[in-house]
Amino acid sequence: MKLEVRTRFYLAISVGLVLFFALFFLLSPFFYVETIEITGDSRVSREEILERLDVGNNTHLLLFNTRQARSRLMENMYIGNVEFERVLPGRMQVNITERRLTAFFEHSPGSFLYLDDYGRVLEIKTFFTDPLPVLQGLSFTRFQLGEILEVSDVTAFNAIVQYAQLLNHHDLIEHVSYINVSDTSNIRIIIKSIEFNVGTAANAGEKILTIQEIITKMPNVGLIPGFVDLREIRREYFFVMLP
């Protein structure tokens, strides 16, 4: 009996010592956040990200609540997703996926909705400075910050989204002044002073590639007002000068 009691005593001491050293190790500076590395941030500043993270000198790397931090960060509409990676000792990697500002929509005189390439409202301002297209001919029924713009003509909206994503993909979006969908059978994409009539959203990918080829081969694009009919895919296209 005495041997059994002694064995239990030593076992309890051993377990206690293990727990003590484990706790001591977990509370050592090895596990506290000393360095924060941020990737994917371009529009959202590092200062804002750090402020929303709310990481201090006593923030434990393993106990840090990433769910709450992600929620705080995504209150900024330009942040689409956040992933965290804990790297010992004391380093936290924060990977930001930003939404891409793609176009502006004047929903009332002097008030512009900032939209991403899915038509989500990122911001509302009385001005815009980015060299991005203004949407024309679109009628909305409702908008809410952080949500997809609700419109009366879904066909027109889907066409804008499709063309905007393609223009983004081919790095053309910053050259576009306007996208006009007032007539969904004759959608107009205006690049500087050149008006491209792309017709509908059918074969949108080929039409955008054609636009890219045309403006690449025209060094004076934007200096000469003109019109190009792209409603049908052809081998040759004609540039019509406008008066």
Helices and strands as residue ranges (DSSP letters): H 2-26, G 29-31, E 35-39, H 46-53, H 66-73, E 79-87, E 91-98, E 101-108, E 111-116, E 121-125, E 134-136, E 140-142, E 150-151, H 154-169, G 173-175, E 176-180, E 187-191, E 194-199, H 204-217, E 226-229, E 239-241
